[in-house]
Amino acid sequence: MPTLSEAEIASLLTPYLPNAAPVVVSQLSLYLELLLKWNARTNLTAIRDPEEIVRRHFGESLFAGQHLAPEIRTLLDFGSGAGFPGLPIAILRPEIAVTLAESQNKKATFLREAVRTLGLPVEVWAGRVEAMPKTIQFHTVTLRAVDNMAAALSSAAPLAEKELLLLVGAPPIQPPDFTLRAPIPIPGTQTSILLRATRQ
């Protein structure tokens, strides 16, 4: 399986995260190696090319991570899949308590292995977000590439104390009690935008 050097990873990330810290690139390199290994036997992501994984998954996630509120302390990645955008955000902002929610068992197992390998203090919720205790809230909830955005938003909104951060192709229906900020174009794509929705 062809992989990339840390210098190549850093170069590919430049449009999304200029001057990525060496520790960030080093952890992303480990993450990429693990993702490629697991993806060869279980379908974690449809993108197989290492360069595309770095650009589309790592780059877009890190770009989102730079637009989080400075005071954020807790984050829920709703429908995390293979860890995007939650794991790259945890690598970039280790001071944030990140929870990855993923109901598919194979993907949740991969996430646990990734967290262990990378030595990150990240929680994995292996189940449906709707089953989370109603008392739990997070400063920010992220959503990217979820199957049914409208349904996901209605489940995610009550868990977001301050903000929803959406990586989407088009502005979704505005969740009640939230105000959508101006969309931010994501580098390297004509179709994807980053949307922040703040609680009123």
VMD Tcl script that draws the C-alpha trace (Angstrom):
set ca {
  {0.00 0.00 0.00}
  {1.66 3.28 -1.06}
  {1.94 5.77 1.75}
  {3.29 9.30 2.14}
  {6.24 10.88 3.91}
  {5.61 13.46 6.63}
  {6.98 16.15 4.31}
  {4.47 15.14 1.61}
  {1.62 15.18 4.14}
  {2.63 18.66 5.36}
  {2.77 19.91 1.76}
  {-0.70 18.52 0.92}
  {-2.11 20.17 4.06}
  {-0.75 23.64 3.26}
  {-4.01 25.05 1.75}
  {-5.94 23.91 4.84}
  {-3.39 24.31 7.63}
  {-0.33 26.37 6.67}
  {2.74 25.58 8.78}
  {1.33 22.47 10.46}
  {3.31 21.65 13.61}
  {5.63 18.61 13.25}
  {3.81 16.79 16.09}
  {0.49 17.21 14.23}
  {1.98 15.88 10.96}
  {3.63 12.98 12.77}
  {0.33 11.90 14.36}
  {-1.53 12.30 11.06}
  {1.09 10.06 9.41}
  {0.36 7.33 11.98}
  {-3.38 7.83 11.51}
  {-3.03 7.54 7.71}
  {-1.03 4.32 8.00}
  {-3.65 2.79 10.30}
  {-6.56 3.98 8.14}
  {-5.04 2.49 4.95}
  {-4.36 -0.81 6.71}
  {-7.93 -1.12 8.06}
  {-9.54 0.21 4.89}
  {-7.95 -2.61 2.90}
  {-10.14 -5.13 4.74}
  {-13.15 -3.14 5.97}
  {-14.82 -0.24 4.19}
  {-14.12 2.80 6.37}
  {-13.94 5.36 3.57}
  {-14.66 5.22 -0.15}
  {-11.55 7.35 -0.76}
  {-8.59 4.99 -1.13}
  {-5.86 7.26 -2.50}
  {-3.54 8.44 0.33}
  {-3.18 11.95 -1.15}
  {-6.96 12.32 -1.43}
  {-7.40 11.06 2.15}
  {-4.96 13.72 3.35}
  {-6.65 16.48 1.36}
  {-10.32 15.57 1.71}
  {-10.42 13.99 5.16}
  {-7.46 15.41 7.08}
  {-7.31 18.81 5.36}
  {-11.02 19.60 5.57}
  {-11.16 18.43 9.20}
  {-8.16 20.57 10.20}
  {-9.64 23.54 8.33}
  {-12.81 23.13 10.41}
  {-10.72 22.83 13.57}
  {-9.28 26.29 13.00}
  {-12.77 27.81 13.00}
  {-13.80 26.52 16.41}
  {-14.55 29.04 19.15}
  {-11.40 29.80 21.21}
  {-13.17 28.95 24.48}
  {-14.37 25.48 23.37}
  {-13.64 22.71 25.89}
  {-15.93 19.85 24.74}
  {-16.83 18.58 21.27}
  {-19.03 15.79 19.93}
  {-18.32 14.44 16.44}
  {-21.75 13.16 15.36}
  {-21.56 10.12 13.02}
  {-17.77 10.15 13.10}
  {-17.25 7.32 10.58}
  {-13.49 6.85 10.29}
  {-12.96 9.82 12.61}
  {-13.68 12.94 10.55}
  {-13.56 15.71 11.56}
  {-13.22 14.69 15.24}
  {-9.85 12.89 15.29}
  {-7.85 15.49 13.30}
  {-9.42 18.18 15.53}
  {-8.30 16.22 18.63}
  {-4.77 16.07 17.17}
  {-4.80 19.80 16.37}
  {-6.47 20.93 19.62}
  {-5.49 18.39 22.33}
  {-6.97 20.62 25.05}
  {-10.50 19.88 23.76}
  {-12.32 16.86 25.26}
  {-13.50 15.15 22.04}
  {-16.15 12.42 21.87}
  {-16.55 10.43 18.63}
  {-20.07 9.02 18.17}
  {-20.32 6.15 15.69}
  {-23.11 3.54 15.68}
  {-21.51 1.12 13.15}
  {-19.58 -1.44 15.14}
  {-16.65 -1.89 12.69}
  {-16.06 1.84 12.48}
  {-16.34 2.27 16.26}
  {-13.78 -0.54 16.71}
  {-11.43 1.25 14.30}
  {-11.91 4.53 16.18}
  {-10.98 2.87 19.48}
  {-7.83 1.43 17.87}
  {-6.94 4.83 16.34}
  {-7.38 6.61 19.69}
  {-5.21 3.97 21.39}
  {-2.49 4.08 18.70}
  {-2.37 7.88 18.69}
  {-2.45 8.13 22.48}
  {-5.31 10.63 22.46}
  {-7.64 11.29 25.44}
  {-10.68 10.83 23.17}
  {-13.93 9.05 24.07}
  {-15.70 6.75 21.59}
  {-19.50 6.45 21.91}
  {-20.29 3.21 20.07}
  {-24.00 3.68 19.59}
  {-26.68 6.01 18.36}
  {-26.38 9.59 19.54}
  {-30.09 9.53 20.41}
  {-29.25 6.98 23.16}
  {-26.89 9.38 24.95}
  {-28.07 10.52 28.39}
  {-30.17 13.67 27.99}
  {-28.08 15.38 30.67}
  {-24.95 15.38 28.46}
  {-24.15 18.50 26.45}
  {-21.13 19.59 24.44}
  {-19.95 23.10 23.64}
  {-19.84 22.21 19.93}
  {-21.28 19.36 17.83}
  {-19.71 18.67 14.41}
  {-21.46 16.97 11.48}
  {-19.87 15.90 8.20}
  {-21.15 13.55 5.50}
  {-24.03 12.23 7.59}
  {-26.70 10.28 5.70}
  {-29.75 12.36 6.57}
  {-28.65 15.88 7.53}
  {-32.12 17.09 8.54}
  {-32.66 14.14 10.92}
  {-29.09 14.37 12.22}
  {-29.48 18.07 12.92}
  {-32.64 17.52 14.95}
  {-30.76 14.94 17.07}
  {-27.55 17.00 17.29}
  {-29.04 20.40 18.14}
  {-30.15 19.55 21.73}
  {-26.61 18.30 22.51}
  {-24.94 21.53 21.36}
  {-24.67 23.99 24.20}
  {-23.24 26.79 22.02}
  {-22.55 25.77 18.43}
  {-23.05 23.37 15.53}
  {-20.21 23.10 13.02}
  {-21.29 21.61 9.68}
  {-19.16 20.49 6.73}
  {-21.72 20.31 3.96}
  {-22.31 20.67 0.21}
  {-25.21 23.10 0.59}
  {-26.76 25.02 3.48}
  {-29.20 22.70 5.31}
  {-32.44 23.69 6.95}
  {-31.63 26.05 9.77}
  {-32.08 24.32 13.13}
  {-34.46 26.19 15.45}
  {-32.78 28.26 18.20}
  {-29.61 28.61 16.09}
  {-28.33 31.39 13.84}
  {-26.36 30.41 10.74}
  {-23.16 32.39 10.14}
  {-21.93 33.22 6.64}
  {-20.67 30.06 4.89}
  {-16.89 29.63 4.61}
  {-15.64 27.98 1.39}
  {-13.44 24.95 2.08}
  {-10.13 25.08 0.12}
  {-9.67 22.67 -2.77}
  {-13.37 22.13 -3.46}
  {-16.02 23.97 -5.44}
  {-18.92 22.39 -3.58}
  {-18.13 22.06 0.14}
  {-18.64 24.76 2.73}
  {-18.10 25.14 6.45}
  {-21.12 26.42 8.35}
  {-21.22 27.61 11.94}
  {-24.61 27.74 13.63}
  {-24.58 29.45 17.00}
  {-27.25 29.06 19.65}
  {-29.33 32.22 20.04}
}
mol new
graphics top color blue
foreach p $ca { graphics top sphere $p radius 0.5 }
foreach p [lrange $ca 0 end-1] q [lrange $ca 1 end] { graphics top cylinder $p $q radius 0.2 }
display resetview
